[in-house]
């Protein structure tokens, strides 16, 4: 498997100007959980008004999910060539992994700017009171103790009956039958 980003490989393929070139990294790009989704493709052409309007008219509905991914990719490549889209017209969306600390701090301090919250979270990450701050924000994970497996000894039926059932002496005269 290639170490290149699927996004870079996809856009390189879209802009290679060859009409019949096969889709690269098909095992990654054509999977059901591919990083290149239908919504990602629609949002990528915001800067190119004519293509964006065309895609919104024809594909911005539930029907886009019923189109095969391979056909959709070939259609997008053809649209890029027909509308003469340049690489600089592609909307770049920077990926940031989800950080729970940043989300908690943004909810606690909504007036701070995004970069201020990120700076504050970096300071908290490297501070000595990190654990107390995490517990104050309700982010402390409870420590669970691992259960140890107990070896079970196979018991015989006689031993099981002897341990779990007792014989009770009952007098019939006690019950007045």
ChimeraX commands (.cxc) that place a marker at each C-alpha (Angstrom):
marker #1 position 0.00,0.00,0.00 radius 0.5
marker #1 position 1.23,3.43,-0.87 radius 0.5
marker #1 position 2.25,5.78,1.92 radius 0.5
marker #1 position 0.81,8.80,0.07 radius 0.5
marker #1 position -2.35,10.44,1.31 radius 0.5
marker #1 position -5.52,9.21,-0.41 radius 0.5
marker #1 position -6.58,12.83,-0.91 radius 0.5
marker #1 position -3.33,13.72,-2.70 radius 0.5
marker #1 position -3.49,10.60,-4.86 radius 0.5
marker #1 position -7.11,11.32,-5.76 radius 0.5
marker #1 position -6.48,14.95,-6.74 radius 0.5
marker #1 position -3.36,13.98,-8.69 radius 0.5
marker #1 position -5.48,11.51,-10.63 radius 0.5
marker #1 position -8.23,14.11,-11.22 radius 0.5
marker #1 position -5.79,16.64,-12.66 radius 0.5
marker #1 position -3.61,14.29,-14.74 radius 0.5
marker #1 position -5.40,15.33,-18.03 radius 0.5
marker #1 position -5.67,11.71,-19.22 radius 0.5
marker #1 position -9.27,10.77,-19.88 radius 0.5
marker #1 position -8.86,7.02,-19.61 radius 0.5
marker #1 position -6.45,6.68,-16.69 radius 0.5
marker #1 position -7.59,4.13,-14.10 radius 0.5
marker #1 position -8.50,5.16,-10.58 radius 0.5
marker #1 position -5.44,4.75,-8.33 radius 0.5
marker #1 position -5.55,3.04,-4.95 radius 0.5
marker #1 position -8.87,1.39,-5.77 radius 0.5
marker #1 position -8.71,-0.74,-2.64 radius 0.5
marker #1 position -8.78,2.46,-0.53 radius 0.5
marker #1 position -10.74,4.95,-2.62 radius 0.5
marker #1 position -13.60,2.68,-3.67 radius 0.5
marker #1 position -14.30,1.16,-0.26 radius 0.5
marker #1 position -17.58,1.91,1.49 radius 0.5
marker #1 position -15.71,3.87,4.19 radius 0.5
marker #1 position -13.41,5.71,1.81 radius 0.5
marker #1 position -11.99,9.04,2.97 radius 0.5
marker #1 position -13.23,10.61,-0.28 radius 0.5
marker #1 position -16.98,10.81,0.37 radius 0.5
marker #1 position -19.75,12.23,-1.74 radius 0.5
marker #1 position -20.15,15.23,0.56 radius 0.5
marker #1 position -16.41,15.86,0.47 radius 0.5
marker #1 position -16.55,16.05,-3.33 radius 0.5
marker #1 position -19.46,18.49,-3.29 radius 0.5
marker #1 position -17.74,20.75,-0.76 radius 0.5
marker #1 position -14.44,20.74,-2.65 radius 0.5
marker #1 position -15.58,22.99,-5.49 radius 0.5
marker #1 position -16.89,25.97,-3.52 radius 0.5
marker #1 position -14.33,28.32,-5.09 radius 0.5
marker #1 position -15.30,27.42,-8.65 radius 0.5
marker #1 position -18.77,28.95,-8.98 radius 0.5
marker #1 position -19.88,27.41,-12.28 radius 0.5
marker #1 position -18.97,23.85,-11.35 radius 0.5
marker #1 position -20.33,24.29,-7.83 radius 0.5
marker #1 position -23.68,25.45,-9.22 radius 0.5
marker #1 position -23.76,22.57,-11.72 radius 0.5
marker #1 position -22.99,19.97,-9.03 radius 0.5
marker #1 position -25.57,21.46,-6.67 radius 0.5
marker #1 position -28.25,21.29,-9.36 radius 0.5
marker #1 position -27.57,17.67,-10.29 radius 0.5
marker #1 position -26.02,15.94,-7.31 radius 0.5
marker #1 position -26.94,17.78,-4.12 radius 0.5
marker #1 position -29.67,15.39,-3.01 radius 0.5
marker #1 position -30.04,11.91,-1.59 radius 0.5
marker #1 position -29.55,10.39,-5.05 radius 0.5
marker #1 position -25.80,11.02,-4.83 radius 0.5
marker #1 position -25.53,8.14,-2.37 radius 0.5
marker #1 position -26.98,5.70,-4.89 radius 0.5
marker #1 position -24.33,6.41,-7.53 radius 0.5
marker #1 position -21.44,3.97,-7.62 radius 0.5
marker #1 position -18.26,5.57,-6.30 radius 0.5
marker #1 position -16.27,4.67,-9.40 radius 0.5
marker #1 position -18.81,6.34,-11.68 radius 0.5
marker #1 position -18.92,9.40,-9.43 radius 0.5
marker #1 position -15.13,9.75,-9.48 radius 0.5
marker #1 position -15.05,9.46,-13.28 radius 0.5
marker #1 position -17.86,12.03,-13.51 radius 0.5
marker #1 position -15.96,14.46,-11.25 radius 0.5
marker #1 position -12.80,14.01,-13.33 radius 0.5
marker #1 position -14.77,14.75,-16.49 radius 0.5
marker #1 position -16.31,17.84,-14.86 radius 0.5
marker #1 position -12.87,19.08,-13.84 radius 0.5
marker #1 position -11.69,18.79,-17.43 radius 0.5
marker #1 position -14.86,20.31,-18.94 radius 0.5
marker #1 position -15.07,23.27,-16.56 radius 0.5
marker #1 position -11.29,23.83,-16.72 radius 0.5
marker #1 position -10.86,23.73,-12.97 radius 0.5
marker #1 position -7.39,24.48,-11.70 radius 0.5
marker #1 position -5.81,22.96,-8.63 radius 0.5
marker #1 position -5.92,26.29,-6.80 radius 0.5
marker #1 position -9.74,26.28,-7.16 radius 0.5
marker #1 position -10.05,23.26,-4.90 radius 0.5
marker #1 position -11.20,24.00,-1.37 radius 0.5
marker #1 position -8.61,22.73,1.10 radius 0.5
marker #1 position -10.08,21.52,4.39 radius 0.5
marker #1 position -7.45,20.95,7.04 radius 0.5
marker #1 position -8.04,17.84,9.10 radius 0.5
marker #1 position -7.64,18.11,12.84 radius 0.5
marker #1 position -8.15,15.13,15.08 radius 0.5
marker #1 position -10.81,15.47,17.75 radius 0.5
marker #1 position -9.39,16.72,21.04 radius 0.5
marker #1 position -11.68,16.33,24.03 radius 0.5
marker #1 position -9.75,18.83,26.15 radius 0.5
marker #1 position -10.10,21.55,23.50 radius 0.5
marker #1 position -13.85,20.87,23.20 radius 0.5
marker #1 position -14.33,21.08,26.98 radius 0.5
marker #1 position -12.33,24.31,27.20 radius 0.5
marker #1 position -14.30,25.87,24.32 radius 0.5
marker #1 position -17.55,25.09,26.10 radius 0.5
marker #1 position -16.20,26.52,29.39 radius 0.5
marker #1 position -14.68,29.65,27.79 radius 0.5
marker #1 position -16.79,30.54,24.73 radius 0.5
marker #1 position -15.30,34.04,24.46 radius 0.5
marker #1 position -11.78,32.77,23.75 radius 0.5
marker #1 position -10.57,32.46,20.18 radius 0.5
marker #1 position -9.79,29.02,18.74 radius 0.5
marker #1 position -6.03,29.54,18.80 radius 0.5
marker #1 position -6.23,30.77,22.43 radius 0.5
marker #1 position -8.06,27.60,23.44 radius 0.5
marker #1 position -5.48,25.45,21.64 radius 0.5
marker #1 position -2.66,27.32,23.41 radius 0.5
marker #1 position -4.39,26.84,26.76 radius 0.5
marker #1 position -4.82,23.12,26.12 radius 0.5
marker #1 position -1.11,22.81,25.22 radius 0.5
marker #1 position -0.18,24.57,28.47 radius 0.5
marker #1 position -2.46,22.24,30.44 radius 0.5
marker #1 position -0.98,19.18,28.74 radius 0.5
marker #1 position 2.52,20.10,29.94 radius 0.5
marker #1 position 1.61,21.42,33.40 radius 0.5
marker #1 position 2.20,19.64,36.71 radius 0.5
marker #1 position -1.46,20.05,37.75 radius 0.5
marker #1 position -2.75,18.27,34.65 radius 0.5
marker #1 position -4.59,15.55,36.60 radius 0.5
marker #1 position -6.38,18.01,38.87 radius 0.5
marker #1 position -7.47,20.13,35.88 radius 0.5
marker #1 position -8.75,17.04,34.09 radius 0.5
marker #1 position -10.77,16.02,37.14 radius 0.5
marker #1 position -12.12,19.59,37.52 radius 0.5
marker #1 position -13.34,19.48,33.91 radius 0.5
marker #1 position -14.87,16.05,34.42 radius 0.5
marker #1 position -12.50,14.32,32.05 radius 0.5
marker #1 position -10.87,11.99,34.52 radius 0.5
marker #1 position -11.27,8.42,33.45 radius 0.5
marker #1 position -12.15,6.05,36.26 radius 0.5
marker #1 position -9.49,3.46,36.74 radius 0.5
marker #1 position -10.90,0.00,36.39 radius 0.5
marker #1 position -9.32,-2.95,38.05 radius 0.5
marker #1 position -8.69,-5.90,35.87 radius 0.5
marker #1 position -10.47,-9.02,36.95 radius 0.5
marker #1 position -8.33,-12.04,37.48 radius 0.5
marker #1 position -9.49,-15.32,36.13 radius 0.5
marker #1 position -10.22,-17.87,38.75 radius 0.5
marker #1 position -9.48,-21.42,37.85 radius 0.5
marker #1 position -12.49,-23.59,38.34 radius 0.5
marker #1 position -12.03,-27.04,39.64 radius 0.5
marker #1 position -14.35,-29.60,38.20 radius 0.5
marker #1 position -16.50,-31.12,40.87 radius 0.5
marker #1 position -18.10,-34.48,40.88 radius 0.5
marker #1 position -21.85,-34.74,41.23 radius 0.5
marker #1 position -21.58,-36.24,44.69 radius 0.5
marker #1 position -19.35,-33.39,45.90 radius 0.5
marker #1 position -21.69,-30.78,44.38 radius 0.5
marker #1 position -24.76,-32.30,46.04 radius 0.5
marker #1 position -22.96,-32.56,49.37 radius 0.5
marker #1 position -21.87,-28.88,49.33 radius 0.5
marker #1 position -25.07,-27.33,48.04 radius 0.5
marker #1 position -27.86,-29.53,49.35 radius 0.5
marker #1 position -28.32,-30.64,52.91 radius 0.5
marker #1 position -30.49,-33.39,54.24 radius 0.5
marker #1 position -33.11,-32.18,56.67 radius 0.5
marker #1 position -34.69,-34.55,59.13 radius 0.5
marker #1 position -38.42,-33.94,59.19 radius 0.5
marker #1 position -40.84,-35.53,61.59 radius 0.5
marker #1 position -44.27,-36.25,60.22 radius 0.5
marker #1 position -45.88,-35.53,63.58 radius 0.5
marker #1 position -44.78,-31.90,63.35 radius 0.5
marker #1 position -47.11,-31.25,60.45 radius 0.5
marker #1 position -50.31,-32.86,61.76 radius 0.5
marker #1 position -51.15,-34.68,58.61 radius 0.5
marker link #1:1,2 radius 0.2
marker link #1:2,3 radius 0.2
marker link #1:3,4 radius 0.2
marker link #1:4,5 radius 0.2
marker link #1:5,6 radius 0.2
marker link #1:6,7 radius 0.2
marker link #1:7,8 radius 0.2
marker link #1:8,9 radius 0.2
marker link #1:9,10 radius 0.2
marker link #1:10,11 radius 0.2
marker link #1:11,12 radius 0.2
marker link #1:12,13 radius 0.2
marker link #1:13,14 radius 0.2
marker link #1:14,15 radius 0.2
marker link #1:15,16 radius 0.2
marker link #1:16,17 radius 0.2
marker link #1:17,18 radius 0.2
marker link #1:18,19 radius 0.2
marker link #1:19,20 radius 0.2
marker link #1:20,21 radius 0.2
marker link #1:21,22 radius 0.2
marker link #1:22,23 radius 0.2
marker link #1:23,24 radius 0.2
marker link #1:24,25 radius 0.2
marker link #1:25,26 radius 0.2
marker link #1:26,27 radius 0.2
marker link #1:27,28 radius 0.2
marker link #1:28,29 radius 0.2
marker link #1:29,30 radius 0.2
marker link #1:30,31 radius 0.2
marker link #1:31,32 radius 0.2
marker link #1:32,33 radius 0.2
marker link #1:33,34 radius 0.2
marker link #1:34,35 radius 0.2
marker link #1:35,36 radius 0.2
marker link #1:36,37 radius 0.2
marker link #1:37,38 radius 0.2
marker link #1:38,39 radius 0.2
marker link #1:39,40 radius 0.2
marker link #1:40,41 radius 0.2
marker link #1:41,42 radius 0.2
marker link #1:42,43 radius 0.2
marker link #1:43,44 radius 0.2
marker link #1:44,45 radius 0.2
marker link #1:45,46 radius 0.2
marker link #1:46,47 radius 0.2
marker link #1:47,48 radius 0.2
marker link #1:48,49 radius 0.2
marker link #1:49,50 radius 0.2
marker link #1:50,51 radius 0.2
marker link #1:51,52 radius 0.2
marker link #1:52,53 radius 0.2
marker link #1:53,54 radius 0.2
marker link #1:54,55 radius 0.2
marker link #1:55,56 radius 0.2
marker link #1:56,57 radius 0.2
marker link #1:57,58 radius 0.2
marker link #1:58,59 radius 0.2
marker link #1:59,60 radius 0.2
marker link #1:60,61 radius 0.2
marker link #1:61,62 radius 0.2
marker link #1:62,63 radius 0.2
marker link #1:63,64 radius 0.2
marker link #1:64,65 radius 0.2
marker link #1:65,66 radius 0.2
marker link #1:66,67 radius 0.2
marker link #1:67,68 radius 0.2
marker link #1:68,69 radius 0.2
marker link #1:69,70 radius 0.2
marker link #1:70,71 radius 0.2
marker link #1:71,72 radius 0.2
marker link #1:72,73 radius 0.2
marker link #1:73,74 radius 0.2
marker link #1:74,75 radius 0.2
marker link #1:75,76 radius 0.2
marker link #1:76,77 radius 0.2
marker link #1:77,78 radius 0.2
marker link #1:78,79 radius 0.2
marker link #1:79,80 radius 0.2
marker link #1:80,81 radius 0.2
marker link #1:81,82 radius 0.2
marker link #1:82,83 radius 0.2
marker link #1:83,84 radius 0.2
marker link #1:84,85 radius 0.2
marker link #1:85,86 radius 0.2
marker link #1:86,87 radius 0.2
marker link #1:87,88 radius 0.2
marker link #1:88,89 radius 0.2
marker link #1:89,90 radius 0.2
marker link #1:90,91 radius 0.2
marker link #1:91,92 radius 0.2
marker link #1:92,93 radius 0.2
marker link #1:93,94 radius 0.2
marker link #1:94,95 radius 0.2
marker link #1:95,96 radius 0.2
marker link #1:96,97 radius 0.2
marker link #1:97,98 radius 0.2
marker link #1:98,99 radius 0.2
marker link #1:99,100 radius 0.2
marker link #1:100,101 radius 0.2
marker link #1:101,102 radius 0.2
marker link #1:102,103 radius 0.2
marker link #1:103,104 radius 0.2
marker link #1:104,105 radius 0.2
marker link #1:105,106 radius 0.2
marker link #1:106,107 radius 0.2
marker link #1:107,108 radius 0.2
marker link #1:108,109 radius 0.2
marker link #1:109,110 radius 0.2
marker link #1:110,111 radius 0.2
marker link #1:111,112 radius 0.2
marker link #1:112,113 radius 0.2
marker link #1:113,114 radius 0.2
marker link #1:114,115 radius 0.2
marker link #1:115,116 radius 0.2
marker link #1:116,117 radius 0.2
marker link #1:117,118 radius 0.2
marker link #1:118,119 radius 0.2
marker link #1:119,120 radius 0.2
marker link #1:120,121 radius 0.2
marker link #1:121,122 radius 0.2
marker link #1:122,123 radius 0.2
marker link #1:123,124 radius 0.2
marker link #1:124,125 radius 0.2
marker link #1:125,126 radius 0.2
marker link #1:126,127 radius 0.2
marker link #1:127,128 radius 0.2
marker link #1:128,129 radius 0.2
marker link #1:129,130 radius 0.2
marker link #1:130,131 radius 0.2
marker link #1:131,132 radius 0.2
marker link #1:132,133 radius 0.2
marker link #1:133,134 radius 0.2
marker link #1:134,135 radius 0.2
marker link #1:135,136 radius 0.2
marker link #1:136,137 radius 0.2
marker link #1:137,138 radius 0.2
marker link #1:138,139 radius 0.2
marker link #1:139,140 radius 0.2
marker link #1:140,141 radius 0.2
marker link #1:141,142 radius 0.2
marker link #1:142,143 radius 0.2
marker link #1:143,144 radius 0.2
marker link #1:144,145 radius 0.2
marker link #1:145,146 radius 0.2
marker link #1:146,147 radius 0.2
marker link #1:147,148 radius 0.2
marker link #1:148,149 radius 0.2
marker link #1:149,150 radius 0.2
marker link #1:150,151 radius 0.2
marker link #1:151,152 radius 0.2
marker link #1:152,153 radius 0.2
marker link #1:153,154 radius 0.2
marker link #1:154,155 radius 0.2
marker link #1:155,156 radius 0.2
marker link #1:156,157 radius 0.2
marker link #1:157,158 radius 0.2
marker link #1:158,159 radius 0.2
marker link #1:159,160 radius 0.2
marker link #1:160,161 radius 0.2
marker link #1:161,162 radius 0.2
marker link #1:162,163 radius 0.2
marker link #1:163,164 radius 0.2
marker link #1:164,165 radius 0.2
marker link #1:165,166 radius 0.2
marker link #1:166,167 radius 0.2
marker link #1:167,168 radius 0.2
marker link #1:168,169 radius 0.2
marker link #1:169,170 radius 0.2
marker link #1:170,171 radius 0.2
marker link #1:171,172 radius 0.2
marker link #1:172,173 radius 0.2
marker link #1:173,174 radius 0.2
marker link #1:174,175 radius 0.2
marker link #1:175,176 radius 0.2
marker link #1:176,177 radius 0.2
view
